[in-house]
Amino acid sequence: MANLRCHLLCCALLFLFISKSVCFKPVIIVHGILDHASDMKDLASFITQAHPGTNITLIKLFEERDSFKPLWMQVSAMTEKIRPVMQDAKYGVHIIGFSQGGLTVRAILETMDDHNVDSFYFTIRPSDGPIWRFFYSESFQRILSLANYWNDPYHEDKNYEFNIFLPVVNNLNCSKFFNATVSKKFKENFLRIKNLVLIGGPDDGVITPWQSSHFGSYNTNLTVVDMKYQQVYLGDTFGLRTLDERGSIHQYTFSGVNHTSWHGTKKVFEEAIEPWLT
């Protein structure tokens, strides 16, 4: 009888060990512009198939036309939606931002003092472009998300003077809205992540240049400048260089994937997302 009880106890302990070993961190997914949260169900399905039992949260805010609302409004509301998920995750979470959602998530992480994100998947960074007069106006900055991340290489001075979002989350001291105290906190918060996963490719068809998914951007000659030669990297304004030097930035490039197909492409999931989910 004693041997039987010992055997049963060992089985119970083994079961508990196995259960704990396959307990994966929760995953939060933030959709892009003009999307529904439900559009991310294909990605959620890949995660569930690979890691059964994973707690997945699709953020059901600012869907369709509401996704055009100003980004600081979205950051504030999504932070309150995300915080309870993080508070219930003792060992941290993973967070995936698709398209506009990637930039929104970055701002959330910079402004959220109590986040516990392990890996941040920046699935696409919004584009740069040569239209500025309307987007850099005060009214458009206050009402339209696209204006908040439009970066015209021909009018950087206007970007720094009028853009209330992108230069701020980039922690650029040339921005009219730069605040040294807030900037220091932004960087500290962002550097709490363990992995930054950047995913993009030449056949995206929407993001211009596509290398902006890897933090590249145009210069005044419309030549793409790599992340490592960008002001935000060289000055380590919000932590990119620090993350890179500690081996925490992971870049992936896929050909043949268009903009709306990233979250539903299994090859992208298997090669660029799944390896960092724990």
N, C-alpha and C positions, 0 to 999 in steps of 0.2 A: 504493500500500500504506500509505504514511504517513497519507494522508487517511482511509483505511478504519479504521486503528487509532485515529485521533483521533475518528472518528464513533462507533466502538464504545465508547471511553472515555467520551464525552459521554453516550451512552445509559445506560451503567452508572451514572454519577454522577446522572443524572436519575432512574433507578430507585431509587437509594438515597435521594434527596431525597424522592421520593413516598412511599416506604415509611416514612420517618421521620415525614412529615407526617400520616399516617393512623394513627399508633401512639397509641392512646388509653390513658389511665391506667386501671389495674385498678380494678374496682368490687367492694366487699365489701357483702354484704346480710345483715342480721340480722333474723330472723323475730320474730313477736310471741308472745303467750301462747297456749298450746294449739295452736300451729302446728308444722308440720314445715318444715325448710329447703326441702324440695321444693315447698312451697306458693308459694314465691317464684319458681318457674320461669317463670311468665308474665311477670313483670317482667324476669327475665334474658333472656327471648326478645325482648322489646322492645329491650333494650340491644343484643343481638347483631344484630338486624335493622338498627338505626340505625347501629351502629358495629361492623361485622364484625371479628372477631379480638380483641375486648376480653376480657381475662382477668377472669372473674367468679367470685367465691368466695361460696358460700352456706354460712353457718356452721352446721354440723350438730351443734349442742350444745343441751342443755336443750329438747328437743322434747316435745310433748304435756304429760303431767303433770309432767315434769321442769322445765317452764317456771315452775312455782310455787315452785321452790327459791329461797332468799333471793338478792337481787340482788348483794350483794357477792361471793357465791360465783360467780355467773354472770359478773360483771365480771372476776374473776381468771382464770377458765378461758378466757373468750373473748379476753382480752388475749393470752394465750399462743398462741391459735389464729391471731389476726390478725397478730401481730408478724412472723412469717416472710414473710407476703404483703407487708407494708410494706417490709421490709428488701430484698426483691427488686425493689421499685418505685423506681427512681432518681428519677423525676420526681413521685412522690407517688401517692396513691390517692383515690378517692371512696368514701364509706361511706353506706349507707342503712339506717336503723333504722325498722322498722315496729311501731307500737303500743308494747308494753312494750319492744321492741327499741330504740326511739328513746331512751328514758331510759337503758337499759343502755349504749348507745353513748356517750351524753353522759358518763356516769361513766367509761367507758374512756378517752375523750379527755382528761378532766380529770386522770386518774391516770397517764396514759402519757406519760412524759417524752420518748420518742423517736418519737412518732407523726408521720406525714407526710401528714395528711389535707388534701386540697384543698377538697372540698365535703362537707358533712354534711347529709344529707336527713333531717329529723326528721318522719317521715311521720304520726305521731300521738303526742301526749303523753298518758300515762295520766291518768285522771280524778280529780277532786275529789269528795268525797261526805260525807254526814252520819253515817256509822257510825264509831265510834271505840273503844269500850270493849275490843273484842277485838283490833282491829288495832293499837292502841297498847300492847298488853300486851307485856312482854319476850319471852314465848314465841312469840307470833305474829311479832314483828319478826325473830326469829332463824330462823324456818322458812318464812315465806310471803312471796313476792315482792309480792303485792298490798298487804300491810301496809306495805311499804317505801315506797310512793308514795301512800298514801291521805292526803289532805289535807283534814281536816274544818274548814270555816271557822268553826264554832261552838266549836271546841276547839283553837285554834292553840297555846295554852300546852302542851297535852298533846302536840301534834305536835313542838314544840321540845324537850320533855323526854324523849320516848320514841322518836321516829322516828330510826332509826340510818342512814337512807339519804337521803331526799329533802332535808331541811334541810341535810345535809352537802354533797351535790353542788350545792345552791343557794348554798353558802358563806355561810350566815346565822350571824352571830356570836351570835344569841340561842339557837342550838342548844346543847344540853348537850354535844354531841360536837364542837363547833367547835374547830379547832386553827389558830391564826394562821399558823404556818409552812406547814402543809399547804395551807391555804386560798390562800395566795399562789401556790403552785406550781400548784394546780388552775386558777387563773385564767390564769396564764402559758401553761399547756399548751393550754387551750381556745382561747385567742386565736391559736394558730398556724394555725387553719383559715382558709381564704380566703373561704368562703361557707357560710352557714347557711340552708338552704332549709326553710321551714315550710309544711306542706300539711295542710289540713283542710276541713271543710264542715258545714253545718247538718243534713244528712241521714245523718250517720254512724251514729246509732242506738245507739252504745255509749258513746262518750266524752261525759262530762258535766262541765262544759259543753263543747261542741265547740270553743269558742274556746281551750281549753287547748292545742290543737294550735299555736296562735300565742302561747303563753305568757300567755294570759288566764286568770283564775280567779274564783271566787265570792268576794264579801265576806260579811259576817255577815247581810246582807239578801238573800243569794242573787242579787245583781246582779253581772253579769260585769264585771270590771275589766280594761281593756286592758293589754297588756304594758307600755306606757310609763308606767303608773301603779303598777306592781308594785314591791314592795320590792327584788326582785332586779335590776330595771332601774334604778330611781332610785339605788340604792347601787352599781350596776355590780358586783354581788358576784362573778359569775363571768365577766363580760365582755360581757353582752348589749348594754349601752348603747354600749360601745366598738365592737362589731361593727356596730351600727346606724349610728353616726356616721361610720364609714368606708364605709358603703354595702354592707355584706356580708350583711345580712339580707334575704331575699326571701320574702315571704308570698304564698301562693296559696290561694284559696277556691273550692271546686267544689260545686255543688248536685247532688243526685241520686245521690250516691255513698255506699253504705253501708259499714260498717266493714270487712267482709271483701273488699270489691271494690277498695280503693285500689290495690293492687299489680297488679291485672289490668285496670285501666281505661286504655286507650291515650291518651285525651284528657289524663289526668293526667300520663302519661309525656311526651307530646309537648310539653305546655305548661309543666310545672313541673320536670321532671327532665332531659330531654334537653338543654335549652339550657345547662345547667351542666356537662355531661359533656364533657371535653376529652381 
